[in-house]
């Protein structure tokens, strides 16, 4: 039966009725799930669900001539044995149910599962390869040109401290450069036609996507004499990342720009409209992040924002009439992670 239908997709569900079912009856069933035209690399295999299972079996067939690595989490190491049809078979018996609770940690931290990835020589030096690619892109797309240098000089004129200089740059990018990803009127065709690829384009056109706006902020900061790094971080909704436990580059993505002010790194998310100065999204905080610059990379733990910064303020101006009617205006202001 059809559950949901959109313009391009529809989702179906198979339902069945169990005859004679009543409290105390034990229902035994099994099913097979097949995924066609998919790669085993980057797949999570769930060995635990919300019902108890007597036996869980996965059949995985790697590409010919390749080697798969199996990373087990929240259970003993899982061995995948080769069968006669070139499949690797992983089996687990007597698996208890996992009861989901509000605000529980993500699946990778509590559920019994295995993460698959293909192994080759690149996996031995993967962080260096990631760093090299991002570093080269940062150097190319955030190199200050004449216009960027002129705008930087205008923005930092009169600033007394390094923090004030960065505040002026951040404020300019936030208020004057439009992120078209937040504009519902922009579709994919318009995005391609806009053709904003780097800092120069974003400044010239006064708009751009996430990456181009981040590069503009980086370029302006570099023109002001600051050391700048790209931040790659994981999503705390998905995993509590650190490179020792989860040595998978696919887990970390562009999360913002780091600027060295004095001897300390500060973290910024300039491409997100209204995002406060000096902090990242809450889901990037309290995890190890990869900072990549011209000289390679370092790992830094993103600090947790002080709770006092994330505030809500409610103001009301109301009139109570003689018949009990209440009218007026209510203003609600959010700051920090509340916004």
C-alpha positions in Angstrom: 0.0 0.0 0.0 1.1 3.6 -0.7 2.1 5.6 2.3 3.6 8.8 0.9 3.7 10.1 -2.7 5.7 13.2 -4.0 6.3 14.5 -7.5 9.3 12.1 -8.0 9.0 9.4 -5.4 6.5 7.2 -3.7 6.9 5.0 -0.6 5.1 1.7 -0.2 4.6 -0.6 2.8 3.7 -4.3 3.0 1.2 -5.2 5.6 -0.1 -8.5 6.8 -2.6 -9.8 9.3 -1.8 -12.6 11.8 -4.8 -14.9 12.4 -5.7 -15.7 15.9 -3.5 -13.2 17.5 -4.1 -12.2 21.2 -2.1 -11.1 24.2 0.6 -13.8 25.1 0.9 -15.1 21.5 4.5 -15.3 20.1 4.7 -14.3 16.5 7.8 -15.6 14.6 8.6 -14.2 11.1 11.6 -13.3 9.0 12.2 -11.1 6.0 14.9 -10.4 3.3 15.9 -7.0 2.3 17.7 -6.5 -1.0 19.4 -3.2 -2.2 20.3 -3.1 -5.8 22.9 -0.9 -7.6 24.3 0.2 -4.3 27.9 0.2 -2.9 28.7 -1.6 0.3 31.2 1.1 1.2 29.8 3.5 3.8 26.9 1.2 4.7 25.7 0.7 8.3 24.4 -2.8 9.0 22.0 -2.8 11.9 22.2 -5.9 14.0 19.8 -4.6 16.6 16.3 -3.2 16.3 13.3 -2.4 18.4 12.2 -6.1 18.6 14.2 -9.0 19.9 15.7 -11.2 17.2 16.7 -14.8 17.4 19.1 -14.6 14.4 20.4 -11.7 12.2 22.3 -12.5 9.0 23.8 -10.1 6.5 25.1 -11.2 3.1 27.6 -8.7 1.6 29.2 -9.2 -1.8 32.2 -6.8 -2.4 33.3 -5.6 -5.8 35.6 -8.1 -7.4 39.3 -7.6 -6.5 38.5 -5.3 -3.5 38.8 -5.7 0.2 36.1 -4.7 2.7 36.8 -3.7 6.3 34.1 -4.4 9.0 34.0 -2.1 12.0 31.7 -3.4 14.8 30.3 -1.0 17.4 28.6 -1.7 20.8 29.3 -5.4 20.5 32.1 -7.9 20.1 34.0 -7.8 16.8 31.9 -9.3 14.1 33.5 -11.8 11.7 32.2 -12.0 8.2 32.9 -15.4 6.7 33.2 -16.1 3.0 30.6 -18.5 1.4 30.5 -20.3 -1.9 28.9 -17.4 -3.9 31.5 -14.7 -3.1 29.4 -13.3 -0.3 30.7 -12.4 3.1 28.3 -13.5 5.8 27.9 -12.0 9.2 25.6 -13.7 11.8 24.5 -12.7 15.3 22.2 -14.7 17.6 19.9 -13.9 20.4 19.8 -10.1 20.0 17.8 -8.2 22.6 15.5 -5.3 21.6 16.8 -1.8 21.8 14.2 0.5 23.5 14.4 4.0 22.0 14.1 6.8 24.5 13.7 10.6 24.2 17.1 12.4 23.8 19.1 9.2 23.7 22.5 9.2 22.0 22.7 8.5 18.2 22.6 4.9 16.9 26.4 4.6 16.5 26.8 5.1 20.3 24.2 2.6 21.5 22.9 0.2 18.8 24.7 -3.0 17.8 25.9 -2.3 14.3 28.7 -2.7 11.8 30.1 -0.1 9.5 31.5 -1.2 6.1 34.2 0.5 4.0 36.5 -0.5 1.2 40.2 -0.7 2.0 43.1 0.4 -0.2 46.4 2.3 0.2 44.6 5.6 0.6 43.1 4.4 3.9 46.6 4.4 5.4 47.1 8.1 4.7 43.4 9.2 4.5 43.6 12.2 6.7 46.6 13.6 4.8 44.8 13.2 1.5 41.7 14.9 2.9 43.9 17.7 4.2 45.8 18.2 1.0 42.6 18.5 -1.1 40.9 21.0 1.2 44.1 23.0 1.8 44.6 23.5 -2.0 41.0 24.5 -2.4 41.2 27.0 0.5 44.3 28.5 -1.0 42.7 28.8 -4.5 39.2 30.1 -3.6 40.0 32.4 -0.7 43.1 34.2 -2.1 42.4 37.9 -1.6 42.2 39.9 -4.9 42.3 43.7 -5.2 38.6 44.1 -4.5 38.7 41.9 -1.4 41.8 43.8 0.0 40.1 47.1 -0.6 36.9 46.0 1.2 39.0 44.6 4.1 40.8 47.9 4.5 37.4 49.6 4.6 36.0 47.2 7.2 38.8 47.2 9.6 39.6 50.9 9.5 39.4 52.3 13.0 39.2 48.9 14.7 41.2 48.9 17.9 41.6 45.1 18.5 41.9 42.0 16.4 38.6 40.8 17.7 36.9 44.0 16.6 38.4 43.6 13.1 36.9 40.1 12.8 33.6 41.3 14.2 33.4 43.9 11.5 34.2 41.4 8.8 31.7 38.8 10.2 29.0 41.5 10.4 29.5 42.6 6.8 29.3 39.0 5.5 26.2 38.2 7.6 24.3 41.4 6.7 25.4 42.1 3.1 26.0 38.7 1.4 22.8 36.8 0.7 22.9 33.0 1.1 20.8 31.8 -1.8 20.4 28.3 -0.2 18.0 30.0 2.2 15.9 31.5 -0.6 13.1 29.2 -1.7 12.8 31.0 -5.0 16.2 29.7 -6.1 16.2 26.3 -7.7 19.1 24.2 -9.1 19.0 25.8 -12.5 19.2 29.3 -11.0 22.1 28.2 -8.8 24.1 27.0 -11.8 23.3 30.2 -13.7 24.4 32.3 -10.8 27.9 30.7 -11.1 29.4 31.8 -7.7 32.4 29.7 -7.0 34.7 31.6 -4.8 35.3 34.6 -2.6 35.7 37.0 -5.5 32.3 36.0 -7.1 30.5 36.3 -3.7 31.8 39.8 -3.1 31.1 41.0 -6.6 27.5 39.6 -6.8 26.6 40.1 -3.1 25.3 36.6 -2.9 26.3 32.9 -3.1 25.9 29.5 -1.6 27.3 28.1 1.7 30.8 27.4 0.5 31.4 30.6 -1.5 30.3 32.8 1.5 32.6 30.8 3.9 35.4 31.4 1.4 34.6 35.2 1.3 34.8 35.4 5.1 38.1 33.5 5.0 39.5 35.7 2.2 38.6 38.9 4.1 40.2 37.6 7.3 43.3 36.6 5.3 43.5 40.0 3.8 43.4 41.4 7.3 46.5 39.4 8.3 44.8 36.5 10.2 45.6 32.8 9.9 42.6 31.0 8.6 41.6 27.3 8.6 38.6 25.4 7.2 36.7 23.4 9.8 35.6 19.8 9.1 33.4 18.3 11.7 30.8 15.6 12.2 27.1 15.9 13.2 26.5 15.1 16.9 23.0 13.9 15.8 24.7 11.1 14.0 27.8 10.2 16.0 30.0 11.4 18.8 33.0 11.7 16.6 36.7 11.4 17.3 39.2 10.2 14.8 40.4 7.3 16.9 37.1 5.7 17.3 35.7 6.6 13.9 38.6 6.8 11.4 36.2 7.6 8.5 36.6 10.8 6.5 33.0 10.5 5.3 31.8 11.4 8.7 33.2 15.0 8.7 32.0 17.8 6.5 32.5 21.5 6.1 31.3 23.2 9.3 32.7 26.7 9.2 35.9 28.8 9.3 38.5 29.0 12.1 40.4 32.2 12.7 43.4 32.5 15.0 43.0 35.6 17.2 46.1 36.0 19.4 47.1 32.5 20.4 43.6 31.0 20.3 41.5 29.5 17.5 38.0 31.0 17.3 35.2 29.3 15.3 32.7 30.9 12.9 29.7 30.0 10.8 29.4 33.1 8.5 27.3 31.5 5.8 24.3 30.8 8.0 22.0 33.9 8.3 21.6 35.4 11.8 24.1 32.9 13.3 25.8 34.5 16.3 29.4 35.7 16.2 32.1 33.2 17.4 30.2 29.9 17.6 29.2 27.0 15.4 25.9 25.0 15.3 25.3 23.1 18.6 25.6 19.8 16.8 29.3 20.6 15.9 30.3 21.4 19.5 32.1 19.2 22.0 33.6 17.0 19.3 37.0 16.7 17.7 37.2 18.7 14.5 39.8 18.8 11.7 41.2 22.3 11.1 42.9 22.5 7.7 45.0 25.4 6.5 48.0 26.1 4.3 50.4 24.2 6.5 48.4 20.9 6.9 45.9 20.0 9.6 45.4 19.7 13.3 42.7 18.2 15.5 40.9 20.6 17.9 37.9 20.0 20.2 35.2 22.5 19.5 34.2 24.1 22.9 30.6 24.1 24.1 28.9 27.5 24.1 28.1 29.0 27.5 24.4 28.6 28.2 24.1 32.3 29.1 24.6 33.1 25.4 21.6 31.1 24.3 18.8 33.2 25.7 15.2 33.9 25.0 13.5 37.2 25.8 9.8 37.8 25.7 8.2 41.2 25.9 4.5 42.0 25.9 2.6 45.3 25.7 -1.1 44.4 26.4 -4.3 46.2 27.2 -7.1 44.6 29.2 -10.6 46.0 28.4 -13.5 46.1 30.7 -15.1 43.1 29.0 -12.0 40.9 29.7 -10.6 41.2 26.1 -6.8 41.2 26.0 -5.1 42.8 23.0 -1.6 44.1 22.2 1.7 42.9 20.9 4.1 40.2 22.0 7.8 40.2 21.0 10.0 37.2 21.3 13.8 37.4 20.8 16.1 34.4 20.5 19.9 34.4 20.7 22.7 31.8 20.4 21.5 28.3 19.9 17.9 29.3 20.6 17.9 31.2 17.3 
